[in-house]
Amino acid sequence: MSVLQSYIAGQWFGKTEARALPSAINGEAVAYTHDEAINFGEVVDYARHTGVKNLLALDFQQRAAILKELAIYIQGRKEELYKISYHTGCTKADSWIDIDGGFGTLFTYASTGRKELPSGNVAHEGPVTQLGKGNHFNGTHILVPRRGVSVHINAFNFPIWGMLEKFAPAFLAGMPCLFKPATATSYLTEAAVRVINDSGLLPEGALQLIIGGTGDLLYRLEEQDFVTFTGSASTAQKLKNHPNIMARSIPFNSEADSLNSAILAPDVTPDDEEFDIFAKEVVKEMTAKAGQKCTAIRRVLVPAEHLDALAERIIERLGKITFGDPTEEGVRMGALSSHDQLRDVTEAIGRLQESSECVYGKNEGLRPVGKNVDSGAFMAPHLLVNHTPLNDGGPHDIEAFGPVATLMPYNSMNDALTIAAKGKGSLVTTLTTKDPSIAAEMIPVLAAQHGRLQILDAEASKESTGHGSPLPMLKHGGPGRAGGGEELGGIRAVHHYLQRTAIQGSPTMLAAVTREYVRGAKVVETDVHPFRRHFDDLQVGESLLTHRRTVTEADITNFGCLSGDHFYMHFDDIAARKTQFGKRIAHGYFVLSAAAGLFVYPGEGPVLANYGLDTLRFIAPVAPGDTIRARLTCKRKIDQGRTSPEGHPQGVVMWDVAVTNQDDELVASYDILTLVAKQK
């Protein structure tokens, strides 16, 4: 068997056997941890200097491009990871969640970064706020790399996804990552890091792997660093209260195991399709990853009159679940990740039975399928019933982190909400209902103590990704027992790793810092129309002030006939006089179209397409006889590495458009997005 190695300071480290890591399937050693002690001073120093320097030599867009290439590379070698994942007790479906979910998250953050982050390493988080009457002193916010190190301490249940879902946003934010996987399944994480290292895509120092303990690592962190943890609530609390983390106010994000609920609403009966959908969801969450998910359903809330019927449906489905060696035909649930985990879950079930009755799994004589499984960490699914769920303790405090769930009857919606809240904060709850009014009443109450809520009905079930599936574009985390932190959530996760800073100054100075035109800043006016500039040559702040156009009655009539918009404010003089405007006004979209006619360069040039319009506001009315003009200014340039279908390079340019009237009053304001060709 091989000795696992840490990957530190650009080298694989360790060669002496220490702790054996057994297969969850047959108990045989898969690998050994290394015995050599890690010099964490060297690790942190390497990340802080080599890693930070190399990451910040790239910008947001370049790092996003690397994430995409890395996702493609891992995808191409996923089968070798599947072979190792089997030893963690996973079925093919379980491994898909971990491995494909991992590189899928890289794909998502690559796309998110390309769409939502600028070129450079300063992200402007507007809007700009005018702080002085004359618009000489403004304020706004920027997001910048922290120039620190991110430490990620991960749980055993997702050796790859748990690493990559933290790596993707941290890497985008320009933070080198130190990964400490849970030891029991660290052999799979090490294999994934070897694949990543083989790709040659990451800058030197971007990623380090720690096999074994963390030693004095946390004492070596500083204020600009970041720590994330996934695992038990008790360990999260210990780490959060680490003296150095507290003394230096080091950001700490925790995603802890929680006592998640699934609630069958009182409108759903055993005759409804939703009843079976609910039972299926509960069984899936009990058996996927052998129930070893921080999002798994632990407490099943059901109207008291339907308790027996639901128990029968769930037991019927559980009876069809074959568990054992995942390579055996027909096996749908694998093993717990280790014998330590098996002991913990067995002990937790015993404590649960002090207040709850086991109705399935204890006396059925269930045996795992396969050869050499007697030494594996297998456990049959267990379904319990607690008849006094309004009491504190028991299943509201004890989590069996395995294929275990407890049914809880309730008599009213208020009781259901009270029972759900006894989990003291959860990652996710599913509410199954047919009635939108019930969802509207219960969800806002549940939301106060949950990080994510799934509303499940027959329609949603056709495409639902499931109660226990965190998605990269949605927040993952929860209050209270669930850790009080947030991960994922699209661009929010990247922002977690960036420093948000308020800046104040003149519009010109703010524009220089943000690399984005700010209204009132000095502009660059030349004899060349900005639409005739290639992406490479165009300057942020390059601007065109157009000629004027007087709006006529004929303009309004013709636009109304062309568009079919005959709203009374444009055509009924008597009715318009009764409004706050006191007269007829032009269509807002006519003003928009007229402005385009003023600033668009009609000839052939490098501007290829207008593909979007943002922040449109009609500020003041435009009436017949008013005269308008537009100022078009290059607001932002984003080099996403785009090419046309023919391979010609392109960039994205955002233009600021301000339309004013004869009194220089702003009447319309918006941004337009264009594709602009590069010269090279």
N, C-alpha and C positions, 0 to 999 in steps of 0.2 A: 504494500500500500504506500501511496505517496505521502510526503510531508507537505502540508500546506505552507505556503510562503506569504509573508506580508510583502506588499509592494510599496517601498518607501524610498524617498530621495532618488527616484528613477531606477531603483534596483530591486530585484527579488531577493528577499532576506529570510533566512532560516533554513536549517537542514536537519536538525536533531529532533527525533520523535519526542512528543510529550503526550498529550491526551488523545486517546483513540476516539474517533467519531463514527459510531455504528450506523449501519443502514437501518432505516425505520421498517424495512420489509423483512429482513432476515437476521438482523442483529450483528452481521459481520462488519468489520471495520472497513469504512470507505476511504478514510484518510486519517492523518494525525495532525494535530496542531504542532507548531514548532516550539522548542523549548527556549530558544534564545530571547533575551530581553531586548525590547525595542528602546532606542534612545529617542524619546519623544521631543526632546529639545531639537534634535536634528530634523525630525519630521516636521515640526511646526516652522522651524527656520526655513527649511526648503520650500514649504508651501507659501510662506509669507513673502519670500523674496523671489525665488525662481518662478513659482506658480503665478503669483500676482502680476509680476512683470510680463510674463508671456501671455497671460490672458488679456491684459489691458493693452497689449500691442495689437490686439484685434478689437473690432467694434461689435456692437450688438448684432448687426446684420451678418458679419463674418462668423460669429459664434453660432448663430442660428443655422447657417449653411453647414457648419461642421456637425451639428446635431443631426441634420438630415442624412448626411453621409454616414454617420455612425449608426443610425437606425437601420440603414440599408445593409451595412456590413454585418451587424448582429443578426438581422433577419436571415442573411445568407448562411449563417452558421448555427442557427437555432437548434438543428437536429442533434448536434453534439451536446447541447445544454439539456435537451429533453432526456437524453440517456442518463445524465447525472441526476436530474430532477427526480427521477423515479425513486432514488434512494431516500428522498425526503418524505416518501409516503404518498406522492402525488399520482393521480391518474393523469391521462393525457389532457383531459379537460382542465384539471387543476393546474397543470404545467402551462397550459395555454394562457391562463389568467396571469401567471407570474412572468413568463418569458415573453410571449407576444404582447401582453399588457405592458411590459417594460419598454420594449423598443417602440411600441405604439405610442407611448407617452413621449418618447423622443421625437417621433414624427409630429405629434401635436404641438410640442413646444417649438420645434423648428418652424412650423407654419405660423404659430402665434408670434414668434419673434420677428419673422419677416413682415408680417402684416401690421404689427402694433408698436414696433420699436424703431427708432431712427438709426441712421448712420451715425457713427460716433459713439461716445460713452456718456453722453448727457441726455437724459430724457426729460423733456419739458412736460410738466403736469399742470396744465392751465386750469381755469382761464387766468389771464392777466387782470389784476384788479387795479383800477385807477385810484391812487392815494392822494392826489392833489388836484385842485380844480382845473389847472391848466394842462393836465396830462404830462407834466414834467417829472413826476415821481410815481412809480408804479411798483407793484409787488406780484410775485408769482411763486411757483414751486418747481424745483428740479429734483430729479432722482439720479443719483450717481453711484458707481461701485464703491463699496465700503473699504476696499483695499485691505481686507482681512481674510480670514480663513474660515471655512464652514466645516463643522464637525457633525457627522451624521451617525447616530447610534441606532441600529436597526433591529427589528424583531426577527424571529426565526421563521415566521410563516411565509414571508415573501422575500426570499433571498435576492431576487433580481429586480422585480418591480419596486420593492422597497428602497433599493439603491437608486434606480434610474429615475423614479418619480421625484426624488430629492435632487439628484444630480442635474437634471435638465434645467430647472429654473435657476439653480445656483450657478451653473456654468454660463447660462445666458447673462446673468447678472455680473459675471466676471470674478466669481469667487472660486478659488481652488478648494477641492473637497477632500476631506479625510473620512473614509468609511470604516466603521467598526460594525461588522455584521454579527448577529447572534452566533455563538460558537457552534451550536448543534448542527446548523445547516450552512456553515461558512464555506464548506467545500464547493457548494454551487456558486456562491458569490465569487470565490476565488477563480473559478472556471470562467465566469462572465468577465471578470477584470482581465484575465489573460486574453480573451477574445478582443476586448476593447483595446488592450495594449498592442495586440498584433495588428490592429487596423492602422496604427501610425497616424491617426487623425488628430489626436489630442495634443495640445501644446505641452511641453515638458512642465511637470509640476501641477497639472490640472487635476490629477486624481491620485490619491494614495490609498492603500488598503491595509488595515490593521487586523491581523489574526490574533485572537487571544484577548487579554485584558488591556485596559486603557492606561494603566499605571498612573503617572502624574500628568497625563495629557491635559486634563481640565484646568490644572493649576498653571499651565503655560499659556493659556488663552488671554487675549486682551480685549479692550473695549470694542474694537472694530470687527471682532470675530462673531460667529454665529453658531449656535448649537441646536440641532434637532434630535428628537428622540421619538421612537415608536416602540411601544411595549406595554407593560403593565402599569396601572395607575400608581402603584406603590413605588416602583422604581422611578417613574417620572417625577414623583414628588421629591425623592432623594436627590436626583440630579438637579432639579430646579433649585433646590436649597443648598447646592454645593457652595462652599464659602467663597471661592473665587468668582463663580458666576454671579453671586449676589453682590459681592463687593465691587465688582467692575461693571455691574448692570449689563452683562453680556446677554444679548437677545437669545431667548430660549423658547423653542417651539415644541410642544408636546402633542402627540397623537396617541392617546392611550386606549386600551381595551375598554369597552363600555357595555352596559346591559341594555342593548338595543331592543326595541319593541316592534311588534307587528300587531295592528289593531283591526279587528273585523268590526266594522260599523254596525249599528243596530238595524239598519235598513236591509242588510244582506241576510238572506235565509238559505237553508240547505238546498232549496230548489233553484237558486240563482247560479248563473255561470261564475260569478265572482266568488262564490263559496269554494268551488273547486280550484279556482285560480289562487285563492288565498292559501289553501292547504298545500298546493303544489309549491308555492313560494316558500312556505315554512320548511318543507322537506328539503328543498334545494339548498336553503341556507344552513340546515342542519348537517348536510352531507357533503357539500362542496368544500374542498380542502379539509375534509373530515371535521368540519365545523371550526377550523382554526383560522377564523378571520375576525379582525377587530370589528367588522361591520355585521357579523352574523346575528341572526335573530335569537335572542335568549329568552325573551318573555313574550308570550302569545296571548293577547287580550281578546276575549270572545264574549258576546252576550251570554248570560248565564243559561238562558233557555236553549242555546245551541252548543253548549259545552260538549255534551256526549256525542252529538253528531259530528262536530269538528274532530274530536279525538278519534272517532272511528275512521274518518277520511284520512287523517294523517297517518294513523297506524296502518291502514290499508296500503298507503303509498310506501311507508317505511318497510313494510313486509316484502316489497318488490326490489328493495335496494340490496344488491349483493356487495359485500365488502371483503377486501382481502388484497392479495398481490395484484397491483394495477396491470400487470402484463397478462393476467389471466382473462380469458374471454368472458365478457359479461359483467366484469367487476365495475361498479359505479362509485365506490368509495374506497379510498386507500387507507393508509395508517396515519396515526399521529406522528409528529416529526421525530420523537425520541421516547425512550423509556422514562426519562424524567418527566416529560409532558404527560405520559400515560399515568404515572403515579399522581401527578398534580390533579388531573381531571378526575381520576377515580376518587381521590380524597374529597374533591369539591362536590362530587355527586353524593357522597356519603353525608356531607354537611347539609346539602340541599334536602335530603330525605328526612332531616329532622323536622322540616315544616311542610314538605311536599311528598306526594305519593308517586312512585314510579309506576307508570302504566304500560310502558313498553321498554324492552331492552335488558331488564334485570333477570327475568325468569324464563325467557324464550329459548335459552340454550343456543344462542346464535354463535356461529363459528366463522372465522375468516376462511376464505377460499384460497387455495394455492399450496405449493410445496415450501417447506422450510419457513412457514409463517409462525410457528410456535415461538420463535425468538423475536418476532416483530412487535411493533408497538400498536397493535390493532385494538379497536374498541367498537362495539356495536352502537348504533344510534340509541339514545335514551330520551324518552318523552316522559315528563313529569306533570303532575297537576297540583296546583296550590289553591286550596279552597278559601283561603283568607288573604287575598292579595292586598286588602286595604291595611293590613298589619305591616309594620316596618320589619326590616331584616330579611333573612332567608334569601329568596331569589332576587330581592332588590339590592342585596349586598354581595352575594356569592356568585362568582362567574366560573362555570366549568368550561374552560376554553377548548371545547371539543364538540362532538356531535350531540349536543344536549340542548333541549329547550323545555320551558315550563309553561303549561297552559294556565291561564288566570281568568276566571269568570268575573263579569261585572254586570251591574244592574242599571246603570244610566251612563250617559255620555260624560257627565261630570265625574263619575267614579272612574271611568276609563282614563280621563285626563289626569286624575289624581294618581292612579296606579302608574301610569307612564312616567310621571314626574318623580316617582320614588326611585328611579334609576339615577337621580342626581346628576343628570347631564349625559346625553348620548350622542353618538356619531350619526345615527340614522334611525328613523322610524318609518314604517309603511302603514298607511291608512287605506284600507280597502273599503270602498263605498260606491254605490250607484248614484248617490244623491249629491249634487253640487252644493246644496245648502248645508249639508253636514260637513263637507270639506271646508266650506267657507267659515263655519263656526269653529271647527276643531283645529285646523291647521295653524291659525295665528296664535292659539294658546300653546300648541305643541312646539311651535317655532322658537319660543323663548328658551327651551332647554334642549334643542337638538340642532346639530349642524346641517343635516340634510333631511328632507321629508319627501317620500314618494307617495303619490296618490295613485292607487291602482284600481282600475276598473277593466271591463272587458275590452274597451277600446285601447287603453294604454298598454294592456298586456300583449297586444300584437307586436309591439316594438320595444317593450321595456327591456332595459339592460339588467334589471334585477335590483332587489333591495340592497344586496351586498357589494355592488360594483361601483366604486368611486370612479368618476370620469375626469379626465384632465382639465376639461373646461369648467367644471363645477367645484366648488369648495369641498374639501375633505377635512373634517375636524369637528369638534363640538365643545360645548362648554362643560364646566364642572368636572365630573369623573372622567369625561372623555379627553381631558387634558387642557382645554381652554385655548387650543391653538388652531391654526389653519394651514393646510397645504393645498396644492393644486389651485383650482379656481381660475384657470387661464392666466392672463397677464398678472393677476394679483399675486401669484406665487413668486414671480420675478421681482415684483415690487417689494415683497417681504425681505429680499436679500439686498435691496438697494437702500441707500440713505436718502430720506426725503428732507430737503432743506428749503426754507423760505429765502428768497432773495428779493432785494429791494434796490431800486435805482431808476435811472432815466430809461425810457423805452429803447434808446440806442444801446445802452449798456446791457439791458436785459436781452436784447436781440443778439448781441455779441456772445453772451454766455450760453444762451439756449440754442444758438445756431438756427434760430427761427425768427422770422420777421415779426415784430410787435408793432401794433398800430401806434403811430406817433414817432417811431424811430426814423433816423435818417434813411432816405432811399437813394438808390443809384439809378439815375436817369441817363440814358444814352440815345443816340440817333437810331439805334437798331431796335426793332420791335422784339420784346422778350420771347415771343413765339418763334423767332428766327434763330434763337440760340440753341445749340446742342446742349445736352445735359452737362457735359464736361465744362462748358464755358459759362453757363448760367450762374449768376451770383445770387445768393440769398439777399433779398432787399432790392434786387433789380426791378424797376417799376415803370409802368406806363400810365400817364394821365391822359384820358381820351378827350376827344372833342365832345361837344354838347349836342343834345337832342331835345327838342321841345315836343312834349306829348300833346297830341291833338284828339279831337272827338273822333276823327276817322280811325286813329290808332285803336281806340277802345272798341269801336264798332267792328272793325275788321278782325281784331283778336277774338272778340266774342263769337263772331261767325265762324272763324277758323277752329276755335277750341270747343265751341258748343256751350261755353260758360256764359249764361245770360243772367247771372246773379243780379238782384235788384240794385245793389250798391253801385253797379257799373252802368245800369240802363234806366232806372226809375228815378228821375230827378226829385219828384215829390217825396217819395219814400226815403231817399238818401238824405234830404234836408232834415228829417226827424232824428237822424242818428247823431252820434257824438262828433262825426266829421262835418256835418252840415252841408254836404255836397257830394256829388258823385265822384268816385275815385277810379283810377285805373286798376286793372287786374294786377295782383302781385306778380303773377307769372309773366305778364307782359313786361313788367319792369325788369324781371330776370332775363327775359329774352332780348329786350332792347339793350341791356347792358352787354350781353354777349355780342350783339351786333356792333357795339362800340369798340370792344377791345380785341375781338378775334382778328387775327391776321389771315386774310382769305387765301393767300397763295400757298404753294407747296412748301413744306418746311419740316423741321425735326419733331414738332409736336404731332404725335401719331393719333391719339385718341383721348377723349374726355370720358373717364369711367366712373366718376362719382362726384357727388356734391354733398358737403357737410355743413353743419351749423347755420343753415339758412334761417334768417330772421328778416321779416319786413318791419322796419322800425317806425317809419312814418308814412302817411298816405301820399300818393302822387295823384294830382288832379289834372284834368285838361288845362293846358296852358303852362304847367310846370316844366322846367328844363332840368334834365338830368345829365350826369356824366359819371364815369367809373374810373377808379384807380385799380389797376391790376398789378399785384406785387408778388414776386417769388417768395413764398413763405417758408418752404422747407424742401430740401432735396433728400431723397432716400434711395440709396444704391442697393437694391435687392439682388443684384446679379442676374436680372431678368434678360432674356433674349427673345427675339421674335421667333416664329416658327421657322424662319429661314436662317436663324442663328445670329441675327444682328443685335448687338447689346443695347439695352434700354435702361432708363432709370425712371423713378416716380417723382414727379414734382407736384407739390401742393401750392396753389395760388390763393392769395388773399384778395378778395374782391370787395371794395367799398363803393356803393352807389350813393351819390349825393345830389341834392337839388340846387336850385339857383341861389339859395341862401347858405350853401355849404353844410346843410343839415344831412346827416346820414339817413337814408331812406331804406336801404337794403344792405345786408352784410352776409357773406358766405365764403366758404372755401371750395375750390374745385380741384380735383385730382386728375392729372394727365400722365400718360406715358410719353416720354421724350427720348428720342434716339440719342445715342452717344456717337461721338466721332470715331472712337476706337473700340 
